[in-house]
Amino acid sequence: MSPLGLAPEERDHFLEHGWVKIPKAFTKERSDNLTKNVWTRLGMDPNDKSTWTQLRINMPWHTTFDAADFAPRAWAAICELSGGEGRVNPDSKLWKDSLIVNLGTAENEGKPIPPKDLSVWHVDGDFFVHYLDSPEQGLLVTPLFTDIAPNGGGTYICPEAIPKVAKHLYEHPEGVSPRMSTRGDPDFAKEKDLRWFNDLARSCDHFIEATGEVGDVYLMHPLMLHTPSSNALRSVRIITNPPVSLNEPFCFDREDGNYSLVEQVTLKALGKENLKGWKPTGPREGVVPERVRIQQRMKREEEERLAALKQTAEVTQQVKAAA
């Protein structure tokens, strides 16, 4: 194992559960620098919860940064789980400040909602048609930019559902929509509700809340079912989900048996040693989610608020210089 690689117990944990937490993968100083303008961007007051008018905000991005420099051990682990850096699309190294903020709501403060009753369960990848081997989503990555205590807005994950999602994709090589609709479904080309995922969560019994400290990074199998929680503490929770894509689709029939750890989890979920003969039968297609249009508008609004903040700072500096 290299100094930055996964420890044997971390590899074993990922193979058994489909996720692993990398503690202290980046510093609080770096996190604070990334989030210093978050309240200006949101247009909210951190000290006045009456201005916290949204439960969750998926913010647009303004800047990118190098994951290998920002969180070197997390990046090394991402590469190891994916079968080596050579299999990872180089663009995956560029993380963005597309922060995801969970503020909770006044009506649910002090009243945590049980995982089975949450209604935003999903598998990531709203921008492409899904196949079992889809390279667009190689891992689910969640860096923590705030401390997250139990009931403090952490993401709930459901490792128990990985085999069920994998089975659905295995049985539909023609491809399914981001919401898991099959090609024969009239809603295949439309965004629709999350019923498939929410029903799946209700059929499961074991859930994990992704708690931790600033700088921790969760690395999860791409088919991990997950949802934001209700944040009953109403403490500010900030994460992001930098996508990891692969240069080539996952391969479940390698002659040399050199399967990545992610591929091994998929095969284990299906109860198979390999998938000889399985291949996608439909075209690989992109999807433009409604989220993109919403974030384009949000970005314009954020840029206006940041420009006003900069102008105020410049005026204040001029006044001080003239005093």
C-alpha positions as CSV (number, residue, x, y, z in Angstrom):
1,M,0.0,0.0,0.0
2,S,1.3,3.5,-0.9
3,P,1.2,6.2,1.8
4,L,-1.9,7.5,0.2
5,G,-3.6,4.2,-0.7
6,L,-6.4,2.4,1.0
7,A,-5.6,0.4,4.1
8,P,-6.5,-3.3,3.8
9,E,-9.4,-2.9,6.2
10,E,-10.7,0.0,4.1
11,R,-10.6,-2.1,0.9
12,D,-12.4,-4.9,2.8
13,H,-15.1,-2.5,4.1
14,F,-15.8,-1.2,0.6
15,L,-16.0,-4.7,-0.8
16,E,-18.4,-5.7,2.0
17,H,-20.6,-2.6,2.2
18,G,-20.0,-0.6,-1.1
19,W,-18.7,2.5,0.7
20,V,-15.8,3.8,2.7
21,K,-15.1,7.0,4.6
22,I,-11.7,8.7,4.2
23,P,-11.1,10.7,7.3
24,K,-9.4,14.1,7.3
25,A,-8.8,14.0,3.5
26,F,-8.5,17.8,3.4
27,T,-8.0,20.6,5.9
28,K,-10.6,22.8,7.6
29,E,-8.6,25.8,6.3
30,R,-9.1,24.7,2.7
31,S,-12.8,24.0,3.4
32,D,-13.3,27.4,5.0
33,N,-11.7,29.2,2.0
34,L,-14.0,27.3,-0.4
35,T,-17.2,28.2,1.6
36,K,-16.3,31.7,2.8
37,N,-18.9,33.4,0.5
38,V,-21.6,30.8,0.8
39,W,-24.1,33.0,2.6
40,T,-23.6,35.8,0.0
41,R,-24.1,33.3,-2.7
42,L,-27.3,32.1,-1.0
43,G,-28.6,35.5,-0.3
44,M,-29.3,34.4,3.3
45,D,-28.2,35.5,6.8
46,P,-26.4,32.8,8.8
47,N,-27.7,34.4,12.0
48,D,-31.3,34.7,11.0
49,K,-33.1,31.4,10.3
50,S,-36.1,33.3,9.0
51,T,-34.0,33.9,5.8
52,W,-33.4,30.2,5.4
53,T,-36.2,29.8,2.9
54,Q,-35.2,26.5,1.3
55,L,-34.6,23.1,2.8
56,R,-31.8,22.2,0.3
57,I,-29.9,24.2,-2.3
58,N,-27.9,22.6,-5.1
59,M,-25.7,25.6,-6.0
60,P,-24.1,26.2,-9.3
61,W,-20.3,26.3,-9.6
62,H,-18.0,29.3,-10.2
63,T,-14.5,27.8,-9.7
64,T,-12.7,24.5,-10.1
65,F,-9.8,23.0,-8.1
66,D,-7.5,20.0,-8.3
67,A,-8.7,17.1,-6.2
68,A,-5.3,15.5,-6.1
69,D,-3.9,18.7,-4.5
70,F,-7.0,19.6,-2.4
71,A,-7.6,16.1,-1.0
72,P,-4.7,13.9,-2.1
73,R,-5.7,10.8,-0.1
74,A,-9.3,10.9,-1.3
75,W,-8.0,11.2,-4.9
76,A,-5.7,8.3,-4.4
77,A,-8.5,6.2,-3.0
78,I,-10.8,7.2,-5.9
79,C,-8.2,5.9,-8.3
80,E,-7.6,2.7,-6.4
81,L,-11.3,1.9,-6.2
82,S,-11.6,2.6,-9.9
83,G,-8.8,0.2,-10.9
84,G,-6.0,2.7,-11.3
85,E,-5.7,6.4,-12.3
86,G,-5.4,5.3,-16.0
87,R,-9.0,4.2,-15.9
88,V,-10.3,7.5,-14.5
89,N,-11.2,10.4,-16.8
90,P,-8.8,13.2,-16.1
91,D,-11.6,15.7,-15.9
92,S,-12.7,13.9,-12.7
93,K,-9.8,15.5,-10.9
94,L,-11.4,18.9,-11.3
95,W,-13.7,19.4,-8.4
96,K,-16.1,22.4,-8.4
97,D,-17.6,24.7,-5.8
98,S,-21.1,23.5,-6.7
99,L,-22.0,23.2,-3.0
100,I,-25.0,21.4,-1.7
101,V,-26.5,23.1,1.4
102,N,-29.0,21.5,3.7
103,L,-30.6,23.9,6.1
104,G,-33.6,21.9,7.4
105,T,-37.0,23.5,7.9
106,A,-38.7,25.2,10.9
107,E,-41.6,22.7,10.9
108,N,-39.2,19.7,11.2
109,E,-36.7,21.2,13.6
110,G,-36.2,18.7,16.5
111,K,-38.3,16.1,14.6
112,P,-36.1,13.9,12.5
113,I,-37.9,12.1,9.6
114,P,-37.1,8.4,9.5
115,P,-35.2,7.2,6.4
116,K,-38.1,5.2,5.0
117,D,-40.3,8.3,5.1
118,L,-38.0,10.5,3.1
119,S,-39.0,11.2,-0.4
120,V,-35.8,12.1,-2.3
121,W,-34.1,8.7,-2.6
122,H,-32.2,8.3,-5.8
123,V,-29.1,7.1,-7.6
124,D,-26.9,9.8,-9.1
125,G,-26.5,10.4,-12.8
126,D,-29.4,12.5,-14.0
127,F,-27.5,13.4,-17.2
128,F,-27.3,10.1,-19.0
129,V,-29.2,6.9,-19.9
130,H,-28.1,4.2,-17.5
131,Y,-26.6,0.8,-18.2
132,L,-24.9,-1.5,-15.7
133,D,-21.5,-0.6,-17.2
134,S,-22.1,3.2,-17.6
135,P,-18.8,5.0,-17.4
136,E,-20.4,8.4,-16.7
137,Q,-20.8,7.7,-13.0
138,G,-17.8,5.7,-11.8
139,L,-18.2,6.5,-8.1
140,L,-20.4,8.6,-5.8
141,V,-18.1,11.0,-3.9
142,T,-19.2,13.2,-0.9
143,P,-16.7,15.6,0.7
144,L,-17.9,17.2,4.0
145,F,-17.4,21.0,4.2
146,T,-19.0,21.2,7.6
147,D,-19.1,19.0,10.6
148,I,-22.2,16.7,10.4
149,A,-23.7,15.3,13.6
150,P,-26.4,12.7,13.8
151,N,-29.7,14.3,12.6
152,G,-27.7,17.3,11.4
153,G,-28.4,16.9,7.7
154,G,-26.1,14.1,6.7
155,T,-26.9,12.0,3.6
156,Y,-28.6,8.7,4.3
157,I,-27.3,5.8,2.2
158,C,-28.7,2.3,1.7
159,P,-26.1,-0.3,0.8
160,E,-28.8,-3.0,1.0
161,A,-30.3,-1.6,-2.2
162,I,-27.2,-2.0,-4.4
163,P,-28.0,-5.5,-5.5
164,K,-31.6,-4.5,-6.4
165,V,-30.4,-1.5,-8.5
166,A,-27.8,-3.7,-10.2
167,K,-30.4,-6.4,-10.9
168,H,-32.7,-3.9,-12.6
169,L,-29.8,-2.6,-14.8
170,Y,-28.6,-6.2,-15.6
171,E,-32.1,-7.2,-16.7
172,H,-32.5,-4.1,-19.0
173,P,-29.4,-4.0,-21.2
174,E,-31.4,-1.7,-23.5
175,G,-30.9,1.1,-21.0
176,V,-33.1,2.8,-18.4
177,S,-33.7,6.5,-17.7
178,P,-32.1,8.3,-14.8
179,R,-35.3,7.6,-12.9
180,M,-35.1,3.9,-13.8
181,S,-37.9,3.9,-16.4
182,T,-37.5,1.3,-19.1
183,R,-37.5,2.2,-22.8
184,G,-41.0,0.9,-23.2
185,D,-42.3,3.4,-20.6
186,P,-44.0,6.5,-22.0
187,D,-42.1,8.5,-19.4
188,F,-38.7,7.3,-20.5
189,A,-37.6,10.6,-22.1
190,K,-39.2,12.7,-19.3
191,E,-38.1,13.6,-15.9
192,K,-40.7,12.1,-13.5
193,D,-41.0,11.5,-9.8
194,L,-38.7,9.4,-7.7
195,R,-41.3,6.7,-7.0
196,W,-39.1,3.8,-8.2
197,F,-36.3,4.8,-5.8
198,N,-38.6,5.7,-2.9
199,D,-40.4,2.4,-3.2
200,L,-37.0,0.6,-3.2
201,A,-36.0,2.4,0.0
202,R,-39.2,1.4,1.7
203,S,-38.4,-2.2,0.9
204,C,-35.1,-2.0,2.8
205,D,-34.3,-2.0,6.5
206,H,-30.8,-0.8,7.0
207,F,-29.7,2.8,6.5
208,I,-26.5,4.7,7.3
209,E,-26.3,8.4,8.0
210,A,-23.1,10.0,6.5
211,T,-21.9,11.9,9.6
212,G,-18.4,13.2,10.2
213,E,-16.1,16.1,10.4
214,V,-14.9,18.8,8.0
215,G,-12.4,17.2,5.6
216,D,-13.9,13.7,5.6
217,V,-14.8,12.2,2.2
218,Y,-17.3,9.4,1.6
219,L,-16.6,7.2,-1.4
220,M,-19.5,5.0,-2.5
221,H,-20.4,2.6,-5.2
222,P,-22.1,4.4,-8.2
223,L,-25.4,2.4,-7.6
224,M,-25.6,3.5,-4.0
225,L,-29.2,4.6,-3.2
226,H,-29.1,7.8,-1.1
227,T,-31.1,10.8,0.0
228,P,-30.7,14.0,1.9
229,S,-32.0,13.9,5.4
230,S,-34.4,16.3,7.1
231,N,-31.7,18.0,9.2
232,A,-33.7,18.2,12.4
233,L,-30.8,20.0,14.1
234,R,-31.0,22.8,11.5
235,S,-27.2,23.1,11.7
236,V,-25.8,24.2,8.4
237,R,-24.6,21.2,6.3
238,I,-22.5,21.7,3.3
239,I,-21.2,19.0,0.9
240,T,-20.8,18.5,-2.8
241,N,-20.8,15.5,-5.1
242,P,-17.9,15.8,-7.6
243,P,-18.6,13.2,-10.3
244,V,-16.1,10.6,-11.2
245,S,-16.3,9.2,-14.7
246,L,-14.2,6.5,-16.4
247,N,-12.3,6.5,-19.7
248,E,-14.1,3.3,-20.7
249,P,-17.3,1.5,-19.5
250,F,-17.0,-0.9,-16.6
251,C,-16.0,-4.3,-17.8
252,F,-17.5,-7.4,-16.1
253,D,-15.8,-10.0,-18.3
254,R,-12.0,-9.3,-18.0
255,E,-9.8,-12.1,-19.3
256,D,-7.1,-11.3,-16.8
257,G,-9.7,-11.0,-13.9
258,N,-8.3,-7.6,-13.0
259,Y,-11.6,-6.2,-11.9
260,S,-11.6,-2.9,-10.0
261,L,-13.0,-2.8,-6.5
262,V,-16.2,-1.1,-7.9
263,E,-16.6,-3.9,-10.5
264,Q,-16.1,-6.5,-7.8
265,V,-18.9,-5.0,-5.7
266,T,-21.2,-5.1,-8.7
267,L,-20.4,-8.7,-9.5
268,K,-20.9,-9.6,-5.9
269,A,-24.2,-7.8,-5.8
270,L,-25.4,-9.9,-8.8
271,G,-24.0,-13.1,-7.3
272,K,-21.8,-13.7,-10.4
273,E,-18.1,-14.2,-11.0
274,N,-18.3,-12.5,-14.4
275,L,-20.9,-11.3,-16.9
276,K,-19.7,-13.2,-20.0
277,G,-22.0,-12.3,-22.9
278,W,-23.7,-9.4,-21.2
279,K,-23.5,-6.1,-23.1
280,P,-25.6,-3.0,-23.6
281,T,-28.1,-3.2,-26.5
282,G,-29.1,0.4,-26.7
283,P,-27.3,3.6,-27.5
284,R,-25.4,5.6,-24.9
285,E,-27.3,8.9,-24.7
286,G,-27.0,12.1,-22.7
287,V,-29.9,13.8,-20.9
288,V,-30.2,17.5,-20.1
289,P,-31.8,17.6,-16.6
290,E,-34.0,20.5,-15.4
291,R,-31.4,21.0,-12.7
292,V,-29.0,22.5,-15.3
293,R,-31.5,25.2,-16.3
294,I,-32.3,26.1,-12.7
295,Q,-28.6,26.4,-11.8
296,Q,-27.9,28.6,-14.8
297,R,-30.4,31.1,-13.4
298,M,-29.0,30.7,-9.9
299,K,-25.5,31.4,-11.1
300,R,-26.5,34.7,-12.6
301,E,-28.1,35.7,-9.3
302,E,-25.1,34.6,-7.3
303,E,-22.7,36.5,-9.5
304,E,-24.7,39.7,-8.9
305,R,-24.5,39.3,-5.1
306,L,-20.8,38.5,-5.2
307,A,-20.2,41.6,-7.4
308,A,-22.1,43.7,-4.9
309,L,-20.0,42.3,-2.0
310,K,-16.8,43.0,-3.9
311,Q,-17.9,46.6,-4.6
312,T,-18.7,47.2,-1.0
313,A,-15.3,45.9,0.1
314,E,-13.6,48.1,-2.4
315,V,-15.5,51.2,-1.2
316,T,-14.7,50.4,2.4
317,Q,-11.0,50.0,1.5
318,Q,-11.0,53.4,-0.2
319,V,-12.7,55.1,2.7
320,K,-10.0,53.6,5.1
321,A,-7.2,54.7,2.8
322,A,-8.6,58.3,2.7
323,A,-9.0,58.5,6.5
